[in-house]
Amino acid sequence: MMLTRLKAKSERKVAKQICKVVLDHFEKEYSRELGDAWHTVRDILTSPSCWQYAVLLNRFNHPFELEKDLHLKGYHSLFQGSLPYYPKSMKCYLSRTPHRMPSERHQIGNLKKYYLLNAASLLPVLALELRDGEKVLDLCAGPGGKSIALLQCAYPGYLHCNEYDSLRLRWLRQTLESFIPQPLVNVIEVSELDGREMGDAQPETFDKVLVDAPCSNDRSWLFSSDSQNAACRISQRRNLPLLQIELLRSAIKALRPGGLLVYSTCTLSKAENQDVINEVLNSYSNIMPVDIKEMARTCSQDFTFAPTGQECGLLVIPDKGKAWGPMTEHHDHIL
């Protein structure tokens, strides 16, 4: 009884925080781009009580008791081993109901046992198909969730985590400290470079590059507490695709011939996803898009995908019982 009352109160509080300026803006754009699917997406994005949280276990401090407990609570293993690349060392559990585990506190000297995340954010990580010994760049790495996920997949020879934003950089450093044991820290470099300069700083260096680009973060923007600030963000939103293209050009320079690049965002925006990729593909002759439709087919049990019109791209949209996303990823080889 008490729990129900508290939940209803917190829901009322959250409902007040939805930013009308942002919602109206998204309404115009996404109803046009997504059609009828936008109604369901909007309902989920504006109802945090429907949101789901996946539990990524930390292989460097594996919580065996927690894993048993998750099974008892009805959690199931993400992907169930159906993908062509799914390392056994990566263990992620999710529930079909909106249940959130409590977050662990950061304690110096103690590794955390799990990381809470939007399950869709693992798709770009898995698309990179990281192998032991490879050199990998996470170009926009803060707050660190995808870097942690990469290290659950394989032991890279060198992992470069770059983050230009000072607050996100602080989160990144703390996240790595919380999850990664000391010996592995020796193969990780953290930098605070403008990502647009990375290609010139480290040309043809990396086997794999992840560009999880700054974007219109749809979930967080909808809950902007300052409507004036939100209006400012919306007016500056049109500048994001140019930044994203410049980051991609830099990432391509940093990739060795034959290397693999994945671009991802957490927005539904066509201008920041398909249009950015088309612009880049049309301006390079040595980039080959990689068909990832098979990933969508094998993941359809856990995710809902919207058509992108691109074989090298996936768009995860929040749906009832599958409240993951938005997450877009694109997959390219450099020749």
N, C-alpha and C positions, 0 to 999 in steps of 0.2 A: 504493500500500500504506500509506504513512505517512498519507495523507489520510483513508483509511478508518478507521484506528486512532484518529486524533484526533477524527473525527466521532463514533465510537462512545463515546469517553470523554466528549465534551461532552453527548451524549444521556443518558448515565448521570447526569451532574451535573444536567441539567435535570429528569430524571424524579424525582429526589429532592426537587425544589423544589415539586412540585405540592402545594397546600395541601388536606389532606383535609377540613378543616372547611368550606371553600368548596365543594369538589367535592360533598360530601354534601348541602349546602344546595341547590346547583344541580340535583343529581340529582332531588331531590323535586319541585322547582318545574317544571323544564323538561321532565321526562318527562311530567308532567301537561299542560303547555301545548303541547308540540311533538309528543307521541306518539312513534312509531317514529323520526322524523327526529332525535330527540335523540341516539340512539346514535352516528350518524355525526358529528354536531356535536361531541359529547363527545370522540370519538376524535381529531378534528382539533385541538380547542382544547387538549387535553392533550399534543399531540405537536408541539412547535415545529419539529421537523425537517420537518414537512409544510407549514409556513406559507409563503405566497408574498408577495413584495414587488414592488409596481409601481414603475416609474421615471417620475416626472413631470419632463419637461424644463423648464428655466427659459428662457422666451422672451427674457429680458433678457440672457442670456449663452449663446446656443444652442450646444450641443455637437454640431456636425455629424459629427465623427469617431465620437463615442460612439453617435450615432443609427445610423450605418452598422454599427458593431460589434454593436449590439443586434439588428439585422436578421439579421446573420450567425449570431448565437447562437440564433436561432429565436424571438426576442421578436416579438410582434405588437401592432399599435396597438389600444388599448382602444376599444370601440364601433364601430370601423371606419366612422365617419361615418354610422351608421344612425339616430341620434337626431334628432328635429326641431330641437333646439338642441344643436349641438356645434361651438363655434368652432374654426376651423382653427388658431388661435394656441395652443390647448391640445393638447399632445402627451404622451400617456402610453402607456408600453409595459409589457407584461407577458408573462411566460413561463408555460407550462402546468406547468412543473416548479418545485420549491421552490429557486430560485436567488436569492441575495441579493447585490446589488452592494455594494461597500464604501461606507460613508458618507464624504462629503467633510468635511474639517476646516474649522472657522470661521476665516477669515483676514480681518482688518480691511482693507477696501479692495478685496477680491476677491469678486466675486459667484459663488456656487455655480452649478454647471451642472445639477444635478438634485436631486430630493427623493424619498426613499423613503417609500412609504405603503401602507396597505391600500386597494386599488383601490375598495372599496365606499364609502370616505369621499368619493369624487368625486361620487357620485350626488346628495347634498344640494346640492352646489355647482352642478351642472348644472341641477338642478330650479329654482334661483333665476332662471335665464335672464338673467343680468346683461348689461346693455347699456352702451355707452360713455356717460359723463356722468351716470349714475344715482347717487343717494346710497344707500349700503348700510351696514348695521350687522351686524357679527359680534359677537354679544352675549357669547359665552363663547369667546373667540378663541384662548386659549393651548392648545397651544404654537405655533400659527400655521400649520399645514398647510393648513387650509381657506382662510385669508386669502390665502396664496400661490397656491392653486389659483384663487380668485376673480380674482386679478390676471392669471392666464394667460388668462382668458376675455375680459376687456374692460378698458377704462380708465375706472374710475368717476370721477364728479365729486368724490366724497368717500367715503372708506372709514373708518368708525369701528370700530377693533378694541378691544374691551373685555375685560378679564380681571381678576377679583377676587382670585384666588389669586396671592400674590406670587412663588412659584417659577415657576409657569406664565407669569406676566407677564414674568419675566426671559427665559424661553425664547422667548416671543413677540417681544420686542424684538430678540433676537439673530437669530431666524429672518428677520424683516423686513429687518434689516441685511444678512443673508447673501444675500438673493435679489432685493432691490428696488433699482433705481438711484435716485440722489439726486433727480432731478426729480420722480419719482413719489412719493417720500416726502412731498412737500409736500401731497399730497391725502389723506394718511393721518393719522388722529389715534389715539393709543393712550391708553386710560384704565384706571383701576383701581377702577371704581365697582362697588358691589354691583349686579348686573344687575337686581335687583328694583326699583331706583330709576331705571333708565334712562328708562322711560316718562314719569315726572314731570319728569325733567331735560331730555328732548328730545321733547316730544309732537308727534305727526304730522309727523315730520321726514324719514323714510326711505322710499325707493321699494321697497327690498328689505331683509328682515331674516332672518338665519340664527341660529337658537337651537340650537347644538350643546351640549345641556345636560349638566351634571354628572350622572353616572349610575353604576350598578353596572357598571364596566368589566370585562366578563366575562373577557376574555383576561388582563388584568393581575391581577385578583383571584385567579384560579386559581393564580397563582404568588407569592402573598403569602408572604414569608419568615418573618413573625412571626404564628403562629397565634392568639395572644392578640389582636393588632391586627385580624386577619381576623374573629375572632368579634365584636369590637366593631363592625366595619364592617357585618356581617350584621345585628346587632341594631338598628343605626341605619338600615338600608336602607329600612325602611318609611317613613322621613321624606322620602325623596327625591322621591316623586311630588308632595308638597305644594310643595317648592322648585321643581320643574319647572313646576308650574301657575302659581306666582307669577312665574317668569321669563317664561312665555308671556304672562301678562296684561300685564306690563311691556312686552314686545316689541310686543304689539298696540297699546298706547298710543303707542309710538314710530313706528308705521307710518302713513303718510299714507293717506287714503281711496283705494281702488283699488290699494293696494300689495300686495306678495306676501310671504308668510312661510313659511319652511321650518323644521320642528322635526326634529332628529335626535338619536339616541343610539347608543352602541356596546354596547348590552345587548339580550338576547333578551326581557327581562322585559315581560310584558303590562301589569303595573301601571304601569311607567314609560313605556310606549309607547301602546298603544290606549286604555287607561283614562284616561291624562292627556289625550289628544286628545278623547275623548268628553266628559270633564268640561268642557273649554274650549268645544267646539262647542255643548254644551247650554246654556251660560250666556251666549252672545252671539248676537244676531240679525243682526249686520252682518258675519259671517264666512261665506264660502262655501268649502267644501272643493273642492279641485281634483282631478279624476280623473287619477291618474298610472299607471294600469294599462298604458298603452301603453309607458311606460318599461320596465316589467318584461318586456313581450313582446319589445322590441327588444334587451334586454340579456341574455336568457336563455342566450345562447351563452357568456357569461363569468361569469354569476352564477346562484346557486340562490336562489329566493325561497320563503318559507313564506307561507301564506295569513294575512292579518291581519283579514279581515272588513270592511275599510275601503277604499273606492275611492281615498281620498286618501292611503293609506299603503302603504309597501313594507317588507318585512323580509328582508334578505339573511342567509342562514345558510351557514356554512362547509360545503363539500362536497368530495368527493375530486376533485382536479384543479381545483377552484374554491374554494380555501381562504380566500375573502374574507368579511368580516363578523366578528361580528355588526354589522349596521348597519340602523337603522330610520330612515325619514324620512316626514314628513307635510307636506302642501302645502296652503296655504290663501290665499285672496284676502280682503282686507278691503274691504267695500263703501263 
